[in-house]
Amino acid sequence: MNARTITGAGALAVVFALGLTVTPAEASTGSVALAAARSQLGDVYSQVNPQGPNHWDCSGLVRFAYGKAGVSLPRTAQQQYNATARVAPANRQTGDMIFIGSPGNIYHAGVFAGVRGGKGYMVNANTGSYRGRKVVEAPVTEYTAGSPRAYYGRKLK
């Protein structure tokens, strides 16, 4: 049998198709978490069975995504916020966790997907009917209209 090395997004696609996890030596924690979250795009939002495999709430999706990267997180968005190190918006990286609310009242979480066209994007289990109550990749500004703020967090192993 001939062996072939697969790198980049192709490697991550194979990893998740096979249900495997990878180590940081093979890919960064954030890139693995983001790929895992994106693998659930289109799955339905649910508070009844919020931890997958095809039904998610926001924190269940984040917990699943980081679990694929070997990072253990608590269950709720507020608990996840409390368990991570704060990252300044200027220092955020693709794959960081993103939290919406205020420090004592974090009510939404997702995985930061980078900046495109001057807008930050996140993968999250969306509760709004305007996007179909499902896992989506959407602009962060859709969740911060008015007074809520976005906070960024990072947790490595």
Secondary structure, DSSP 8 states (H G I E B T S, - for coil): -------HHHHHHHHHHTT----TTTS-HHHHHHHHHHTTTT-EE-SSSTB-SSEE-HHHHHHHHHHHTT----SSHHHHHHTSEEE-GGG--TT-EEEEEETTEEEEEEEEEEEETTEEEEEEE---GGGTSBEEEEEGGGT-SSS-EEEEEE---
